Amino acid sequence: MAYDWPPLVPGDPDEVARRVSRVLEDAWHRLSDQQAAVIAGIAERWRLPYVLATLAEFKEAIKDFHRRVDVEATAFTRRQLRHLYERGAVEASRAVGGSFTWTLAHSDALNALAADSYDDILRRSQEAGRMADQWYRKARAAARREVPLLASGNVTAVQAAKQLADRLAVDSLAHVVYRDGARVPVRAWAEAATLAKSAVAYNAGTLNRAREAGVRTVEVFDGTGCGWTSHRDPDTASRTLRTVEEAAQWPISHPRCRRAFGPRGLESGAGL
């Protein structure tokens, strides 16, 4: 299936998050549309060869969804995270003096962050893919078992086909239903994931550059009332001082967190 999305261009975290979520939502809608075509085909053109052909197209749509997730996750982790890590490091350099250079330590930190972010996005998408795969297996088994027998019994073939289509339509892919029963649209988790990883990348650049310069303490900039380890943590974070190590443990405290850090304490005699 062809897509007309241009390559991801690194930039503003909110804009990039919206772009990633729209791309993955588009891929999911294509999958949902193909499911609708299978259901309609059973009801309207219930001959087995035709039904199996539409199911094969649905199977390709599942693969296409996973391919699109892989392409977008790769672009996001390779381009956007590097861009934001560098922005954070450059901003920290303005506070501590000197300039930012991509040393081996910074490259290793970014590679670890990119790998973790890529895996996280794929884990989230696999839940959506699991739901689609499950429906494909159910629909294929029902088609092979029931379509050849549609003309038998006390109802007409058309009525029986409609009944089968209605049963399969119950498990619509209009929403992603996760193992815990939560209904989370693809767009919602894609946007939340990319925003969270973007914030972590920016803060990692800030903190690693600060540590490199000998900074021991950072000031926290966060939402009013936002907790240190979670949004409801009574240990509020904004305008407090934390060690660089503490900040590295909690670069953000919740999805869509806007936390940032400012270098404040410098080790005695540390060079810039």
C-alpha positions in Angstrom: 0.0 0.0 0.0 1.4 3.4 -1.0 1.7 6.3 1.5 2.1 9.9 0.6 3.6 11.0 3.8 6.9 13.0 3.4 9.9 12.0 5.4 9.9 13.0 9.1 11.8 16.3 9.6 13.1 16.9 13.1 11.7 19.9 14.9 9.2 21.1 17.5 8.3 18.1 19.8 4.5 18.8 19.6 4.5 19.1 15.8 6.5 15.9 15.4 4.3 14.0 17.9 1.2 15.1 15.9 2.8 14.0 12.7 3.8 10.5 14.0 0.4 10.0 15.5 -1.3 11.0 12.3 0.8 8.6 10.2 0.1 5.6 12.5 -3.5 6.5 12.8 -3.7 6.6 9.0 -2.1 3.1 8.8 -4.6 1.8 11.4 -7.6 3.3 9.5 -6.4 1.6 6.4 -6.4 -1.7 8.3 -9.9 -0.9 9.7 -11.2 -0.1 6.2 -9.8 -3.4 4.9 -11.6 -5.2 7.7 -14.8 -3.5 6.7 -14.3 -4.7 3.2 -14.0 -8.3 4.3 -17.2 -8.0 6.3 -19.0 -6.4 3.5 -17.7 -9.1 1.1 -19.0 -11.9 3.2 -22.5 -10.3 3.3 -22.6 -9.3 -0.4 -20.4 -11.7 -2.3 -20.1 -14.7 0.0 -18.4 -17.2 -2.4 -15.4 -18.7 -0.6 -12.7 -17.7 -3.2 -13.7 -14.0 -3.0 -13.9 -14.1 0.8 -10.5 -15.6 1.1 -9.1 -13.1 -1.3 -10.3 -10.2 0.7 -8.9 -11.8 3.9 -5.5 -12.1 2.1 -5.7 -8.4 1.5 -6.5 -7.8 5.2 -3.5 -9.9 6.1 -1.4 -7.6 3.9 -2.9 -4.6 5.6 -1.7 -6.0 9.0 1.8 -6.3 7.6 1.6 -2.8 6.2 0.6 -1.4 9.6 3.6 -3.0 11.2 5.9 -1.8 8.4 4.6 1.8 8.8 5.1 1.6 12.6 8.7 0.4 12.0 9.4 3.1 9.4 8.0 5.9 11.6 9.6 4.6 14.8 13.0 4.4 13.0 12.7 7.9 11.7 11.6 9.3 15.0 14.4 7.7 17.0 17.2 8.4 14.5 16.3 12.0 13.6 14.0 13.6 16.2 15.7 12.2 19.3 19.2 13.2 18.1 17.9 16.7 17.3 16.4 17.1 20.8 19.3 15.6 22.6 21.6 18.1 20.9 19.2 20.9 21.6 19.3 20.1 25.3 23.1 19.8 25.4 23.6 23.0 23.5 21.2 24.8 25.9 23.1 23.4 28.9 26.4 24.6 27.3 25.1 28.2 27.3 24.7 27.9 31.1 27.9 26.1 31.9 30.2 27.6 29.2 32.0 25.9 26.5 30.4 24.2 23.5 28.8 20.8 22.8 30.6 18.1 20.9 29.3 14.7 20.0 31.7 12.6 22.1 31.5 8.8 22.3 29.8 9.2 25.7 27.0 11.3 24.2 26.6 9.0 21.2 26.4 6.0 23.4 23.8 7.7 25.6 21.7 8.6 22.6 22.0 5.2 21.1 20.7 3.6 24.3 17.8 6.1 24.5 16.9 5.5 20.8 16.9 1.7 21.2 14.7 1.9 24.3 12.3 4.4 22.5 12.1 2.2 19.4 11.3 -0.9 21.5 8.7 1.0 23.5 6.8 2.2 20.3 6.9 -1.3 18.8 5.6 -2.9 22.1 2.7 -0.5 22.0 1.9 -1.2 18.3 2.2 -5.0 18.9 -0.9 -4.8 21.1 -2.8 -3.3 18.2 -1.4 -5.9 15.8 -2.3 -8.7 18.2 -6.0 -7.6 18.0 -5.9 -7.5 14.2 -4.2 -10.9 14.0 -6.7 -12.4 16.3 -9.6 -11.2 14.2 -8.0 -12.4 11.0 -7.6 -15.9 12.4 -11.2 -15.9 13.6 -12.6 -14.6 10.3 -10.6 -17.0 8.2 -11.6 -20.0 10.3 -15.3 -19.0 10.2 -15.1 -18.4 6.4 -13.6 -21.8 5.7 -16.0 -23.5 8.1 -19.3 -21.7 7.3 -19.2 -20.1 3.9 -19.3 -23.4 2.0 -22.4 -24.3 4.0 -24.3 -21.1 3.7 -26.9 -22.6 1.4 -27.9 -25.3 3.8 -30.3 -25.1 6.7 -33.6 -23.3 7.1 -32.4 -19.8 6.0 -31.2 -18.6 2.7 -27.5 -18.2 1.8 -27.9 -14.4 1.8 -29.4 -14.4 5.3 -26.8 -16.8 6.6 -24.0 -14.7 5.1 -25.4 -11.6 6.7 -25.5 -13.3 10.1 -21.9 -14.4 9.7 -20.9 -10.9 8.7 -22.7 -9.4 11.7 -20.9 -11.7 14.1 -17.5 -10.8 12.7 -18.4 -7.1 12.8 -18.8 -7.2 16.6 -15.0 -7.2 16.9 -14.5 -4.0 14.9 -11.1 -2.4 14.7 -12.6 1.0 15.1 -10.8 1.1 18.5 -7.8 -0.8 19.9 -8.8 -2.8 22.9 -5.8 -3.9 25.0 -5.4 -6.9 27.2 -6.5 -5.0 30.3 -9.7 -3.9 28.5 -8.6 -0.3 28.0 -9.7 1.3 24.7 -6.8 3.5 23.5 -6.9 4.9 20.0 -3.6 4.5 18.1 -3.3 8.2 17.8 -3.4 8.7 21.5 -0.7 6.3 22.5 1.5 7.3 19.5 1.3 11.0 20.5 1.9 10.3 24.2 4.8 8.0 23.5 6.6 10.4 21.2 6.1 13.4 23.5 7.4 11.4 26.5 10.5 10.2 24.6 11.1 13.7 23.2 11.2 15.1 26.7 13.5 12.4 27.9 15.9 13.0 25.0 16.1 16.7 25.6 16.7 16.3 29.3 19.3 13.6 28.7 21.2 16.0 26.5 21.0 18.7 29.2 22.0 16.4 32.1 24.8 14.7 30.3 26.3 17.9 29.2 26.0 19.3 32.7 27.6 16.3 34.2 30.4 16.5 31.6 31.1 20.1 32.7 31.2 19.1 36.4 27.8 20.3 37.4 26.4 18.6 40.5 23.0 20.2 40.9 20.2 21.3 38.6 17.1 23.4 39.1 13.8 21.7 38.1 11.3 23.5 35.9 7.9 21.8 35.9 4.2 22.3 36.1 2.9 23.9 39.3 2.0 21.1 41.7 3.5 18.4 39.6 5.2 15.7 41.7 8.7 14.4 41.4 8.1 10.8 40.7 4.5 11.0 39.5 2.0 13.8 38.8 0.4 13.2 42.3 3.6 12.8 44.2 3.4 15.2 47.2 7.1 15.9 46.7 6.5 18.8 44.2 9.3 19.3 41.7 9.1 22.8 40.2 11.9 25.2 41.3 13.5 22.7 43.5 17.2 21.7 43.4 18.1 18.1 42.6 21.4 16.3 42.0 22.2 15.5 38.4 21.9 11.8 39.3 18.4 12.2 40.8 17.3 14.2 37.8 18.7 11.4 35.5 16.5 8.9 37.3 13.4 11.1 36.9 13.8 13.1 33.6 10.0 13.1 33.5 7.3 12.0 35.9 4.3 11.2 33.7 3.2 11.1 30.1 3.2 14.5 28.4 5.4 15.9 31.2 7.1 19.2 30.4 9.9 18.9 32.9 13.2 20.6 32.1 16.4 21.3 34.1 18.8 24.2 34.5 22.5 23.6 35.6 23.2 25.2 39.0 26.0 23.6 41.0 29.6 23.2 39.7 32.2 21.0 41.4 35.1 22.8 42.9 37.9 23.2 40.4 35.9 21.5 37.6 37.0 22.6 34.1 34.7 23.6 31.3 
